[in-house]
Every structure is written in C-alpha cells, then in structure tokens.
Amino acid sequence: MPKVSEKTLKKRRIEQYREVFKNIDDDKMAIVERTIDFAVDLEFRLDNLQKDLDRDGFIEEYCNGKDQYGTKESTASKAYSTAIKNYNSLIRTLLSCMPAKTENATDDGFEDFITTLKR
C-alpha cells in the first residue's frame, strides 16, 4: 500500500474540520477557516515533535566548556510544551465557534396518542 503524503493527510484533516463547521455563519467562518489551518498544521508539528521525544527523550545532556556537564529539558520538550499550549488555545477558539447542536427528536407517537385521548 503506497504511503500517503503529509500534504494529503493535512488536506483530509482540514476537510474533516470544515465539515464540522459547515453550518456556521459567514462572519465566523472567515475566522474559523484560518484557525482550522493553524490547528491542523500544529497537529502535524506536534506529531513530529512527539516522535522526536520518543526517540530522544525529555532530558538532554549538555556541556558548557571544560568540566561543566549536566542535564536539562530537551529542546524538543520545550517546543512540544509551547506547541501543545498553542494548539489547545486554537481548539478552544474553534469550540467557541461551534454551531449549536440541534436535537433531532424522533417522533415516538406520544403526542398523537395524547390527541386521541382528548377526543
């Protein structure tokens, strides 16, 4: 099975988001579309950073000149932490723009039954 390109996966993910927001008004959609693009881009960056963290870990060793060694939080860990905060902020923004859910009540026939009792 051929590997799907990242560009194709991003495009699919953007379409999934847009499907969710298809019922919002045009004013909100202008904001939502750009936010969706940012959110999807960050999702893929976070996935790549997660792979880096899996490979390299959260801690890295350093050397600051002669005989100065130690450990510190890895660069990937710092980048991941910042990116996940930004991603969560974007998702909160998107969720605040979500269209209100409409309950599709199924007719169970109760009202018709009550009407027949009134006759």
C-alpha positions as CSV (number, residue, x, y, z in Angstrom):
1,M,0.0,0.0,0.0
2,P,1.5,3.4,-1.0
3,K,2.3,5.9,1.7
4,V,0.0,8.9,1.8
5,S,1.8,12.2,1.7
6,E,1.6,14.6,4.7
7,K,0.1,17.2,2.4
8,T,-2.7,14.8,1.5
9,L,-3.3,13.9,5.2
10,K,-3.4,17.6,6.1
11,K,-5.9,18.3,3.4
12,R,-8.1,15.4,4.6
13,R,-7.9,16.7,8.2
14,I,-8.8,20.2,7.1
15,E,-11.9,18.8,5.3
16,Q,-12.9,17.0,8.5
17,Y,-12.8,20.2,10.4
18,R,-14.6,22.2,7.7
19,E,-17.4,19.6,7.7
20,V,-17.9,20.2,11.4
21,F,-18.2,23.9,10.9
22,K,-20.2,23.9,7.7
23,N,-23.3,25.3,9.4
24,I,-21.8,28.5,10.9
25,D,-22.5,31.9,9.6
26,D,-20.1,33.5,7.1
27,D,-18.7,36.1,9.5
28,K,-17.5,33.3,11.9
29,M,-16.3,31.1,9.0
30,A,-13.8,33.7,7.9
31,I,-12.1,33.4,11.3
32,V,-12.7,29.6,11.6
33,E,-11.1,28.7,8.3
34,R,-7.7,30.3,9.2
35,T,-7.8,28.9,12.7
36,I,-8.5,25.4,11.2
37,D,-5.4,25.7,9.0
38,F,-3.3,26.7,12.0
39,A,-4.7,23.9,14.2
40,V,-4.1,21.2,11.6
41,D,-0.6,22.5,11.0
42,L,0.1,22.3,14.7
43,E,-1.4,18.8,14.9
44,F,1.2,17.6,12.4
45,R,4.0,19.5,14.1
46,L,3.1,18.0,17.4
47,D,3.1,14.5,15.9
48,N,6.6,15.1,14.6
49,L,7.8,16.6,18.0
50,Q,6.3,13.5,19.7
51,K,8.4,11.3,17.5
52,D,11.5,13.3,18.4
53,L,10.6,12.9,22.1
54,D,10.0,9.2,21.8
55,R,13.4,8.9,20.1
56,D,15.5,11.4,22.2
57,G,13.6,11.8,25.5
58,F,12.7,14.8,27.5
59,I,16.1,15.3,29.0
60,E,19.4,16.0,27.2
61,E,22.9,16.3,28.4
62,Y,24.9,19.5,27.9
63,C,28.5,20.6,28.1
64,N,29.3,24.3,28.9
65,G,33.1,24.4,28.5
66,K,35.6,22.4,30.4
67,D,34.2,20.0,33.0
68,Q,30.8,21.6,33.1
69,Y,28.3,18.9,32.3
70,G,24.7,18.3,33.3
71,T,21.2,17.6,32.1
72,K,18.4,19.9,31.1
73,E,15.0,19.8,29.5
74,S,15.4,18.9,25.8
75,T,14.8,21.4,23.1
76,A,12.1,19.1,21.6
77,S,10.4,19.0,25.0
78,K,10.3,22.8,25.3
79,A,9.0,23.1,21.7
80,Y,6.3,20.5,22.4
81,S,5.2,22.2,25.6
82,T,4.8,25.5,23.8
83,A,3.1,24.0,20.7
84,I,0.6,22.0,22.8
85,K,-0.4,25.1,24.7
86,N,-0.9,27.0,21.4
87,Y,-2.8,24.1,20.0
88,N,-5.2,23.9,23.0
89,S,-5.8,27.6,22.7
90,L,-6.7,27.2,19.0
91,I,-9.0,24.3,19.8
92,R,-10.8,26.3,22.5
93,T,-11.3,29.1,20.0
94,L,-12.7,26.7,17.4
95,L,-15.0,25.1,20.0
96,S,-16.4,28.5,20.9
97,C,-17.4,29.0,17.3
98,M,-19.1,25.6,17.0
99,P,-22.6,25.7,15.8
100,A,-25.2,24.9,18.4
101,K,-26.3,21.3,18.3
102,T,-29.8,20.8,17.3
103,E,-31.6,17.9,18.8
104,N,-33.2,15.8,16.2
105,A,-36.1,14.4,18.3
106,T,-37.6,11.3,16.9
107,D,-41.3,11.2,16.9
108,D,-42.3,8.4,19.3
109,G,-46.0,8.9,18.7
110,F,-46.8,10.1,22.2
111,E,-48.3,13.4,21.1
112,D,-50.6,11.6,18.6
113,F,-51.6,9.2,21.4
114,I,-52.5,12.1,23.7
115,T,-54.5,13.8,21.0
116,T,-56.6,10.6,20.6
117,L,-57.4,10.6,24.3
118,K,-58.8,14.1,24.1
119,R,-61.4,13.2,21.6
